[in-house]
Amino acid sequence: MTAITLDLHSVVDLTDEQFYQLCQANPDLKLERTATGEIVMSPPTGWGTGKRNSKLTQRLSNWAENDGTGVTFDSSSGFKLPNGANRSPDAAWVKQERIDALNPDPDKFLPLAFDFAVELMSASDDLETTQAKMQEYCDNGVRLGWLIDPKNQRVEIYRQGQPVEILHSPVTLSGEDVLPGFVLDLQDIL
């Protein structure tokens, strides 16, 4: 099963609150909204992807807890990007001071671009669509992003204003200056 995109413009243009309520009314669906207002519905992943994503989020969360400068988010967290899109990366991290400066409602989508994001390819993901999403992240202020593709044993690294770097079968990934000291061991993930 693959993601389905709905263009509702001929019927309705959902407000931010209406989109939020749609997500709340359908908790079993992963819903995102593009910058042009299209609704993207992604099916649940298989257990293998769920296991890999759990490991990924756990490792990022462990680092963040020890580092203390930011907050880790899992794939169920919604963000409102500056371009108007609502996205939910598989894992994300935001500096605490950026969240504090906004004082956002914790029950709503966080209205900012994350500092760091990971997309973990699953059987239902399309590579070109996911690559476009990663570029959208960078275009909206994300400083570092990883697109992890276990099936092809490769990682694409996205950095603002730089070409995409492709690694084949890496053992670890560095959080660079965005996540100082974070090294992701890709065992059980890639």
N, C-alpha and C positions, 0 to 999 in steps of 0.2 A: 504494500500500500504506500502511496506517495502523498505528499502534501497537496491540499486543494486550495486554490485561490478563488475567492468570491469578489466580484466587482458589484457593489451594491449602489453605485452612484445614481443609476436610473431610478432607484427606489428611495434611497435615503443616504445622507451623509451623516454618519454617526458622530456625535460629540464625544469628547474625551470621557465624560461621565457615562454616556450610553455604551461605549466600548467597554469600559470598566465593568458595568453591570452585565453586559453580555458574557464577559469572561467569568464573572462570579456565578452566573446562572448555569454555566457549562464547565464545571471544574474538571471534568474528565477529558476535555479537549485542550490542547495547547494552541492558543490563539495568539496571533501577532497581527499587527496592522502596518502596512507599508506607508511610506511618506505620502503616497497618492490616495490613501484611504482604503485600499483593497484589504480584505480579511484573509489571512493565511491560516488554514487549519492543518495541524500536523498530527498524525496518528501517534499513539503510544509506541515507544521503541520496544524491541525485543529485549529479553533478559540480559543478553550479552552486552548490549550497549548500556543498559541500565547499570550493570555491574561496573563497567569501565567509567561511566560518568560519576558513579558514587565514589570510586577510588580517586578520581580527579578532584572532585569537590572536597573530599576528606583531606587530601594532601594540601590543597590550597588553604583550606580552613585551618589546618594545624599550623601552617606557616603564619597565617594572618593573626592567629591568636597569640603566638609567640612574639610577632613583630609589633602588634598593638597600634598600628597607624591607620588601619582601614578595616573594611567589612567585606566578607565573602558572601556571594549570593549563588543559589543553585538555579536550576533550569525553570523553577516555578515562579521566579521573581520577574516582575514586569518593569520596564524602564520606558520613559517617554523621552525619545531623542530630540535634539534641537530641530531636526528636519520634520518633526511631527510623527515619525514612525513610533510604534510601540513594539519593542523587541524583548525577547527573553533568551539571552545566550545560555548555553549549557552550564557555564560557570563564569562568574564575573567578580571583580574586586573594585572597590571605590575607596579613596582616601576618606577617612572619617571627617576631616575638616571640611571637605566639600559638602558632605551631608549636613553637618552642623550648620553651615552657612545658610542652608535653605530652610532648615527646620520643617521638613516635609511631613505630611500625614503618613504614618507607617502602614496604614491600611490601604493606601493607594499606590499607584505606580510611581517609582522614583523618577522625578523629572530632570534627568541629566544623563549624559553619556558616561558610562563606566570608564575607569582608567585602563582596565585590562579585561579581556574577554576571551573565552574559549568556545569554539564550536567543535563538537565531536560528531563526525559523520556517522550516520546510521543507515540502515538499508532503505529507509524512506526518504533520505536526503538526496538532492540533486547537487552535484559538485558545482556547476556554474552558478546556481542560485545561492549556494552557501558562500562561494567566493564573492559574489556581488554583495551579500550581506556583510561579509568581513570588510569589504571596501567601504560600505556605507558606515560601518562603525568608525573607521579611521577618518572618514570625511566629516564625522560628527564629533570628533575630539578624542576618540579612544587612542591611547598612546601605544598600546601593545596588544596584539591579538594572535592567537594560535588557532589554525584550522587543522585538527587532527583527523587523519584518515586511516583508520586501522586496516581496512581492506587492502589498501595499496601501500601500507607501511610508509606513509609519508606525512610530513608536517609542513604547512605553509605558515610562515611568520610574517605578520603584518605590522608595520611601523608607520607612523604618520610621516608623510612626505618622502617615503623611501620605496624602492621596488620590493615586491614580495620575494622573500627568501624561501627556497624549497629545500628541505632536508629529507633524505631517504634513510629510513630505519635508524633514527637517532635513539640513543639510550636515555638521554636526559635533555631537558630544555631549561634555559636560564631565564629568570624573570627580569634580567638586565637591570637598568636603573629604575624601572617602574616598580618592580617587586624586589628590592635589594636583598640578596641572600637567598632568594627562593630558587631552588633547583627541583624541577619536577622529574622524578624517576618515572619513566614511561613503562616500567614493568607492569603488566596486567592492564595497561591502557592501550598501548600500541600493539 
